[in-house]
Amino acid sequence: MGTKNLITASAILQHFSVAPKTYTLQAINNGFINDTFLVLDEALPRYILQRINKIVFGDIEGLMANLNQALKALADPEYAQITLIKTPFGATYFENRDGYWRLMTYLGDSTTYNTTTNPLIAYEAGRIIGKFHLLLKDADIQDYTDTIPHFHDLGFRMEQFKTANTKASLAKKTQAEKPIKFVPEIFRKLSILNRTDLPLRICHNDTKLNNILFSKKEHTALCLIDLDTLMKGYFYYDFGDALRTIANSAPEDEKNLDKITFDRSLFESFLDGLASIGPLLNQQELSTLSYGVVFMPFLHGLRALTDYLNDNIYYKVTYENQNLDRCLSLFNFTQKALDELDYMGKTIKEKIPSIP
């Protein structure tokens, strides 16, 4: 992020109810959508400041209402609390010509991981996602706004892909020929998820590993962060999205596809963490979980491929073909997860208890 963004962000702090003093800011570049800054007071981290992408999130009132409701429901001794800092006028965000801004408390001695090879991290990720869903299980989905309509709607994403593929240059379609051919094959196999017997839940909808905050010392999971996509969905969304970054220790845009793995031991550790919460899911939900591990990397790969064909208008990229690399990596893991369907189904049945 440039100097201009840092200067703008620093000036924003005066619009929130914090002690008037000189703060320093440090840009955090993990996110693809929002701009995030760590706010330091004499070198000590105090707050997280975010500029919300107003193109992606058009309904700021609905987004912040979702966040407020969820934070209240997530108040629990075993789930770390993040607090929104309000403006002097009692608002939970501030708007200027550069976008929407919000300020949140920083949890000390915390960290995130993009990937892991540590079974404890995998276990804790499963446990905190289970805890998150347990605390929100009685939420009324009618009280929550869809912050990004059709976010995980595969049919909708397929139509976007088809449109992009029609309009893309011949050069791009030639370079992406292999993943383009992969799409209809997997889309047909995922038709098994087109069912009406699954309960809708309030889901995080973006449970990649680096959206979980961990204690630096104990490696215990503290809470989920980046709740902008919190809205109704199916449990297999959060299950599959977590495992695409836990069972695979390679980065999302890994170019060397030989490094992409499906680690059974990390998968089982995640299941053990989820099971530690107790019965949470019914039999119908349990039957979809293994397909969720195929569904989510495929969906993300399809979106990356679509954005590549659209000349990178959605995701931030640092080089021209980064979205294509993301797609190839995600589709490679999709295939590996598909190869593990029988194993996943059997192991889930053995480890995860069903609601009576």
C-alpha positions in Angstrom: 0.0 0.0 0.0 1.2 3.5 -0.8 2.1 6.4 1.4 -1.1 8.1 0.5 -3.2 5.3 1.9 -1.3 5.4 5.2 -1.7 9.2 5.5 -5.4 8.9 4.7 -5.9 6.1 7.2 -4.0 8.0 9.9 -6.3 11.0 9.5 -9.3 8.7 9.8 -8.6 7.9 13.5 -9.7 11.3 14.6 -13.2 10.4 13.6 -13.4 7.5 16.2 -13.6 7.6 20.0 -10.0 7.0 20.8 -7.5 9.0 22.9 -6.2 11.9 20.9 -2.5 11.1 20.4 0.0 10.3 17.6 -0.5 6.8 16.3 1.5 4.9 13.7 0.0 2.6 11.2 1.3 -0.6 9.6 -0.4 -1.9 6.5 -1.5 -5.6 6.6 -1.6 -7.0 3.1 -3.2 -10.5 3.5 -6.7 -9.6 2.3 -7.8 -9.6 -1.3 -10.7 -7.2 -0.8 -10.4 -4.7 2.1 -7.5 -2.5 3.1 -6.4 -3.3 6.7 -4.0 -1.4 9.0 -2.6 -2.2 12.4 -2.8 0.9 14.6 0.2 1.2 17.0 0.5 3.4 20.1 4.2 3.8 20.9 5.0 0.6 19.0 2.3 -1.4 20.8 -0.6 -2.6 18.6 -4.0 -1.2 19.9 -6.5 -1.3 17.1 -7.3 -2.7 13.6 -8.5 -0.1 11.1 -10.1 -1.3 7.9 -11.3 0.4 4.8 -14.2 -1.6 3.5 -14.4 -2.1 -0.3 -17.5 -0.2 -1.2 -17.7 -1.8 -4.6 -17.8 -5.3 -3.2 -19.9 -4.4 -0.2 -22.6 -2.0 -1.4 -24.9 -2.3 1.7 -22.8 -0.9 4.5 -25.7 -0.7 6.8 -26.6 -4.3 6.4 -23.0 -5.4 6.7 -22.4 -3.5 10.0 -25.8 -4.7 11.4 -24.8 -8.3 10.7 -21.5 -7.7 12.5 -23.2 -6.0 15.5 -25.7 -8.9 15.9 -23.1 -11.6 15.5 -20.6 -10.0 18.0 -23.4 -10.0 20.6 -24.2 -13.7 20.0 -20.5 -14.6 20.1 -20.1 -13.2 23.6 -18.8 -16.3 25.4 -16.0 -17.0 27.9 -14.5 -19.5 25.5 -14.6 -17.2 22.5 -12.4 -14.1 22.4 -14.2 -10.8 22.0 -13.5 -8.1 19.4 -15.2 -4.7 20.0 -16.2 -2.1 17.5 -14.9 1.4 18.4 -17.7 3.9 17.6 -17.5 7.4 16.3 -18.3 10.3 18.7 -21.8 10.2 17.2 -22.3 6.5 18.1 -21.9 5.1 14.6 -20.0 1.9 14.0 -18.3 3.2 10.8 -17.1 6.5 9.2 -17.6 7.4 5.6 -15.5 9.7 3.4 -14.8 9.9 -0.3 -12.2 7.1 0.0 -14.7 4.6 1.4 -16.2 3.2 4.6 -13.9 2.9 7.6 -14.2 0.9 10.8 -12.1 0.5 13.9 -11.8 -2.6 16.1 -9.9 -3.6 19.2 -6.8 -5.6 18.7 -6.3 -8.9 20.6 -2.8 -8.9 22.1 -0.4 -11.7 21.6 -2.4 -13.1 18.7 -1.4 -14.2 15.2 -2.7 -15.8 12.0 -1.4 -18.5 9.8 -1.9 -18.8 6.0 -1.3 -22.5 6.0 -0.1 -25.1 8.6 1.6 -28.4 9.1 0.9 -28.5 12.8 -1.9 -30.9 13.9 -2.7 -28.6 16.9 -3.4 -25.7 14.6 -5.7 -27.9 12.5 -7.5 -29.2 15.6 -8.0 -25.7 17.0 -9.3 -24.4 13.7 -12.0 -27.2 13.8 -12.8 -26.4 17.4 -13.2 -22.7 17.0 -15.4 -23.1 13.8 -17.5 -25.5 15.7 -17.8 -23.0 18.6 -18.7 -20.2 16.2 -21.6 -22.3 14.8 -22.7 -23.4 18.2 -23.0 -19.8 19.4 -24.9 -18.8 16.3 -27.1 -21.9 16.0 -30.2 -20.1 17.2 -29.7 -17.0 15.1 -32.7 -16.0 12.9 -31.4 -15.9 9.4 -34.1 -13.4 8.6 -32.3 -10.9 10.8 -29.2 -11.0 8.6 -28.5 -9.3 5.3 -26.9 -11.1 2.4 -23.8 -8.9 2.2 -22.8 -10.4 -1.2 -25.8 -12.0 -2.9 -25.1 -15.3 -4.6 -21.7 -15.4 -2.9 -21.5 -19.3 -2.9 -24.1 -19.9 -5.5 -22.4 -22.2 -8.0 -25.0 -21.8 -10.7 -24.5 -18.0 -10.6 -20.7 -18.3 -10.6 -21.0 -20.6 -13.6 -23.0 -18.0 -15.5 -20.4 -15.4 -14.7 -17.7 -17.7 -15.9 -19.5 -18.5 -19.2 -20.0 -14.8 -19.9 -16.3 -14.0 -19.1 -15.2 -16.9 -21.3 -17.3 -15.6 -24.2 -15.8 -12.2 -24.0 -12.2 -13.1 -23.2 -9.3 -12.7 -25.6 -8.2 -15.7 -27.6 -4.8 -15.4 -25.9 -6.2 -15.7 -22.5 -8.5 -18.6 -23.4 -5.6 -20.4 -25.0 -3.5 -20.0 -21.9 -6.3 -21.1 -19.6 -7.5 -24.0 -21.9 -6.9 -26.8 -19.4 -8.8 -25.2 -16.4 -11.6 -24.1 -18.8 -12.1 -27.7 -19.8 -12.0 -28.9 -16.2 -15.0 -26.7 -15.2 -18.0 -28.5 -16.7 -16.7 -31.9 -15.5 -16.6 -30.9 -11.8 -19.7 -28.8 -12.1 -21.7 -31.9 -13.0 -20.2 -33.9 -10.1 -21.2 -31.3 -7.6 -24.9 -31.5 -8.7 -25.2 -33.9 -5.7 -25.3 -30.8 -3.5 -28.5 -29.5 -5.2 -30.8 -30.5 -2.4 -33.5 -28.9 -0.3 -33.2 -30.9 2.9 -30.3 -28.9 4.4 -30.9 -26.4 7.2 -29.7 -22.8 6.5 -27.4 -21.5 9.1 -25.6 -18.2 9.7 -22.2 -19.0 8.3 -18.9 -17.1 8.2 -18.5 -18.0 4.5 -14.8 -17.2 4.4 -13.2 -19.6 6.8 -9.7 -19.9 5.2 -7.1 -20.4 7.9 -5.8 -16.9 8.0 -9.3 -15.7 9.1 -8.8 -17.5 12.4 -7.0 -15.7 15.2 -4.6 -17.8 17.4 -2.8 -17.2 20.6 0.9 -16.9 19.9 1.9 -18.7 23.1 -0.6 -21.6 23.4 -1.5 -21.9 19.7 -5.2 -22.0 20.8 -7.7 -20.5 18.4 -9.3 -17.4 19.8 -12.0 -16.4 17.3 -12.8 -15.9 13.7 -12.1 -12.5 12.1 -13.2 -10.7 8.9 -16.9 -11.2 9.4 -18.0 -9.2 6.3 -19.3 -12.3 4.5 -21.3 -13.4 7.6 -24.8 -14.4 6.2 -26.9 -17.4 5.6 -25.4 -20.5 4.1 -24.8 -24.2 4.6 -22.3 -25.7 7.1 -20.4 -27.4 4.3 -19.4 -23.9 3.1 -17.4 -23.2 6.2 -16.2 -26.8 6.5 -14.9 -27.0 3.0 -13.4 -23.5 2.9 -11.4 -24.2 6.1 -10.0 -27.5 4.8 -8.8 -26.1 1.5 -6.2 -24.1 3.5 -5.6 -26.7 6.3 -5.4 -30.1 4.5 -3.2 -28.4 1.9 -0.1 -26.6 3.2 0.7 -24.9 -0.2 -0.2 -21.2 -0.8 -3.4 -20.5 -2.7 -1.4 -19.3 -5.8 1.3 -22.0 -5.6 2.9 -22.4 -9.0 4.5 -25.8 -8.4 1.5 -28.0 -8.3 3.6 -30.9 -7.0 3.6 -29.1 -3.6 -0.2 -29.3 -3.3 -1.3 -32.0 -1.0 -4.3 -33.5 0.8 -2.9 -34.2 4.2 -5.1 -36.9 5.9 -3.5 -36.3 9.4 -4.4 -32.6 9.3 -7.9 -33.4 8.0 -8.4 -35.8 10.9 -7.1 -33.3 13.4 -9.6 -30.7 12.1 -12.4 -33.3 12.5 -11.3 -34.0 16.1 -11.4 -30.3 16.9 -14.9 -30.0 15.4 -16.1 -33.1 17.2 -14.9 -31.7 20.6 -17.8 -29.2 20.5 -20.3 -32.1 20.6 -23.3 -32.9 18.3 -23.9 -29.9 16.1 -25.0 -31.3 12.7 -27.8 -33.5 11.5 -27.3 -36.6 9.3 -28.1 -34.7 6.1 -25.5 -32.1 6.8 -22.9 -34.7 7.7 -23.5 -36.4 4.3 -22.5 -33.2 2.5 -19.2 -32.4 4.3 -16.9 -34.4 2.1 -18.4 -32.8 -1.0 -17.9 -29.4 0.6 -14.1 -30.0 0.5 -14.5 -30.4 -3.2 -17.0 -27.6 -3.7 -15.2 -24.7 -2.0 -11.8 -24.9 -3.7 -13.6 -25.4 -7.0 -15.8 -22.4 -6.4 -12.8 -20.2 -5.5 -10.8 -21.5 -8.5 -13.8 -20.8 -10.8 -14.0 -17.2 -9.5 -10.2 -16.7 -9.9 -10.5 -18.1 -13.5 -13.4 -15.8 -14.2 -11.5 -12.8 -12.9 -8.5 -13.8 -15.0 -10.6 -13.9 -18.1 -12.1 -10.5 -17.1 -8.6 -8.9 -16.9 -8.4 -9.0 -13.0 -11.2 -6.6 -12.0 -12.2 -8.2 -8.7 -9.2 -9.7 -6.8 -6.0 -7.8 -6.0 -3.1 -9.2 -8.0 0.6 -8.5 -7.9 1.3 -9.9 -11.4 -0.7 -10.5 -14.5 -1.3 -14.2 -14.3 -1.8 -14.5 -10.5 -5.5 -15.3 -10.8 -4.6 -18.0 -13.3 -2.1 -19.4 -10.9 -4.7 -19.3 -8.1 -7.1 -21.2 -10.3 -4.7 -23.9 -11.3 -3.7 -24.4 -7.6 -7.3 -24.5 -6.4 -8.4 -26.8 -9.2 -5.5 -29.1 -8.4 -6.6 -29.4 -4.8 -10.2 -29.8 -6.0 -9.1 -33.0 -7.9 -7.1 -34.2 -4.9 -10.2 -33.8 -2.6 -12.3 -35.5 -5.2 -9.9 -38.5 -5.1 -10.3 -38.6 -1.3 -14.2 -38.6 -1.2 -14.6 -42.2 0.0 -11.9 -41.7 2.7 -13.4 -38.4 3.9 -17.0 -39.8 4.0 -15.9 -42.8 6.1 -13.7 -40.7 8.5 -16.4 -38.1 9.0 -18.9 -40.8 9.9 -16.5 -42.3 12.4 -15.5 -39.0 14.1 -18.3 -36.5 13.9 -21.4 -37.1 16.1 -24.8 -36.4 14.7 -27.6 -34.5 16.4 -30.0 -37.2 17.8 
